[in-house]
Amino acid sequence: MPAISPLANKLVTVFGGSGFLGKHVAQALLERGARLRIASRHPEKAYTLKPLANLGQLQFARCNILDEQSVTACLAGSDAVVNLVGSFEGDQVKLMGKAPGAIARLAAGAGVEAFVQVSAIGADPEGETDYALGKAMGETRVLEAFPKATIVRPSVIFGEDDNFINMFAGLIASLPALPVFGPKAKMQAVFVDDVAEAIATALANPVAHGGKTYELAGPEQLTMLEIHQRIAEAQRRNRAFFPMPDFASATFAALPLTPMSRDQWAMLKAGNVASGALPGLEKLGIEPKPLGLFLDDWMVRYRKHGRFNEALV
């Protein structure tokens, strides 16, 4: 008979739980028997989770994390909290720096037992971008208000339904040749379900993991050019890639209405790999899974003739 999880019947409030990572975190927590409250500006985006939950196990709350009254209402009765909110737009310092500290302070006042703040590899109080500054401030303010919180810093997250691999996959399927920005930039992309398991593990044992910071990264480092090449190979497509020099990439990012901002270019150029100075997934009992384990299956839908296509096109 399987052991009962420490999270069984505990109420976990997941701020930002309607996004890509949030849905996977929710599944990991539901499997452990937790009761979930998805707190989000658009909780209806998480309604697809309903079939995974038992009666009364899942609830949804509309929440503005910049409004303390709204946050307080969402925290009512919570045993544990996860803050997943992140953005590349708007006032990132306010959203990812100041707001998490307020959530942590209100959670501590409400008697919450465990808190996980999802930051990012690259969080840096002296960083070049508002994203790096905001994430670093969020870590500091959360720990000031909730010293036993767990900080997790994921690398770029990949999954079957992500906006990372699938963005490149769509371009590669459509274009015979395409530029590669930051071709030498190294990524240590991490599987979304490994990140979700890490968060659930930290919540389940705040005594062991509270007050610690973990870097969550995959088992291999790949350059952006190598990622493009692997995607093309998995699609069975013969594509020409043109590595873009930094000055051209910076100019492109500075133009209006482009899909890449200056901040995103700065982060891409810097790469996204674990420092090695902090514990990783292994210390949470998780063996990180490589992109290659999934890519061939995920790219079937991008092949010219689906699973019936084996030749290069």
Buried (B, 14 or more C-beta within 10 A) or exposed (E): EEEEBBBEEBBBBBBBBBBBBBBBBBBBBBBBBBBBBBBBEEBEBBEEBEEBBEEEBBBBBBBBBBEBEBBBEBBEEBBBBBBBBBBEEEBBBBBBBBBBBBBBBBBBEBEBBBBBBBBBBBBBEEBBBBBBBBBBBBBBBBBEBBEBBBBBBBBBBBBEEBEBBBEBBEBBBEEEEBBBBBBEBBBBBBBBBBBBBBBBBBBBBBEEBBEBBBBBBBBBBBBBBBBBBBBBBBBBBEBEBEBBEBEEBBEBBEEEEEEBBBBBBBBBBBBBBBEEEBEBBEBBEBEBBBBEEBBEEBBBEBBEEEEEBEEEE
